Structures are given as C-alpha cells and as structure tokens.
Amino acid sequence: MLIKIDDTVEVISGRDKGQRGKVLKVDRENGKVVVEGLNRVYKHVKKSQRNPQGGRLSKEAFINVSKVMLVCPKTGEPTRVGVRFLADGSKERYSKKSGEAISIVAPPRALHAKKD
C-alpha cells in the first residue's frame, strides 16, 4: 500500500465520490484507511460517566484503499502512485501522472545504488 498518514486523497467511488480529505489512520493488513470528514457513520453510545449525555456520535469509519486515490502535490489531481529507486539507492514514491517525487520511502542502501 502506497498511501501514508497525512496524505491527501480523493474518493473515486461510493457515496463520498469526488470529496477530498487527509488520511488519519492506515490499516495495512486489511487494506483500509480512515479519511478526515469522509465515510461518516453513527455510533450509538450508552450513558456513562465518560459520556453522560449518551446518544449518537458521528465518526469517520474505515474505507477500502481501492476507493481512494492520492492527490498529486504538484498538479492537485488524483494520480496513481509508483515507487522507484534513486541513484543513491533510496526509494521514493512518485506520481505516475506528472512524474513528480512525493516522498522518500526508504533510506539509501548500497544494494540498490547505481554502479558506475
């Protein structure tokens, strides 16, 4: 999965289609993400000392990662994400649409460095 916390994503299918938000949580095992302000559901809460009012709380729920696309920081459009190795052997995420680097994923390693 090439989406990380604090990335901006756009929903490409479902009831929140076309909306954008920041990723709050990532569940890599199940391939799901929580996006700020999207896929809101009601959680019914019983009265307690922690919540004396009780009632319904609105909160963000997980959404499948296949339903979101990363927004390219350069163009501002949704894009697919790729991974490539740089000359020093570090790994970076990049936008397949613009070719622009998004972030470094792994530190430099001699194994992946280009040899002259």
N, C-alpha and C positions, 0 to 999 in steps of 0.2 A: 504494500500500500504506500503510495507516494504523497499522501496528504498528512500534514502535521498540525499540531495545535497552533493557533493564531494565524493560520492561512485563511484567506478569503475565498469562499466557494459560492457557486451559483447552483441552485437546484434545477435539474434538467427534466424531471418528471414528477408527477404526483400533484397533490393539492397546492403545494407551495412553489410550483414551477415558475421560474423566472426571478425568484427572490434571491437576494444575496445575504450572506452573514459570515461571521467569524467562527471558526471551529473552536469549540470549548473542550471537548473530550474526543479521544480516539480509542476504539476497541479493535485492536489488530486481529485478535483471534476470531472474532465474528464478522469482521469487515464492516463496521458501523462507525458513524461519527455523530456527535451532538453539535448542532449549529445554533448559534445565538439567535433567539427570536423566531426560529422556524420549527415546524412539526410540533406545535404546542398541544399538549394533552392535559386533561383534568385528572388530578389525583385527589380522591376523596379521603379526607383526614378526620379522624375521630377526635373529640375534645380530649385534651390532655394538659398537663402543666406546661409543656413546651408550646403547645398551640391551644390556648384557652377558648378561642373562637370556634375552632373546628371548621367544617365546610369543604369547599373545593379549592384546591390550589392549582394554578396553571403553571406548567413547567415544560421545558423542552425534552423531547424524547429522542432516542437514537433513530437515525435514518441510515439506510444502506448506502455504502460508499459509491455504489454504481449509479446512484441517482444524483450525485453531485459532481461538478467539475471545478477544478481550480481556476481562479481568475488570474490572468497574466498581469503582473505588476506594471509592465510597460504599456501594453495596449488596452488593458481594462476589459478584455473579452475572455470568455471561458476558453480554456485550452486543455489539450491532453498534456501529460507530463512525461518526460523521459529522463533517463539517467545516463550520464556519460563520465568518462574518466578524463581528467585534465593532464597536461604534460608532466606535472609533478607527482601524479599518482593519486590525487584526491578525487573524490566522487562528488558530482554536483547534480542537482535537479535542474531541468531546463524546460522552457515552454516549447512544445513542438510547433506551435503556430508561428512564433516570432524568432525562435532560436535563442532567446534571451535567457541568461542564467537566473535562477530563482534563489537557490541557496546551496551551500556546501552540505553534503550528507555525511561524508566520512573524511577523516584527516588523510594527509599524504601517506602513501605506502610505496616502498621501493618495488614491490612486486608488480604494481600497475603503472609505474613510471615509464615514460617513453625512453628507450635507449637510443643513443646516437650512434 
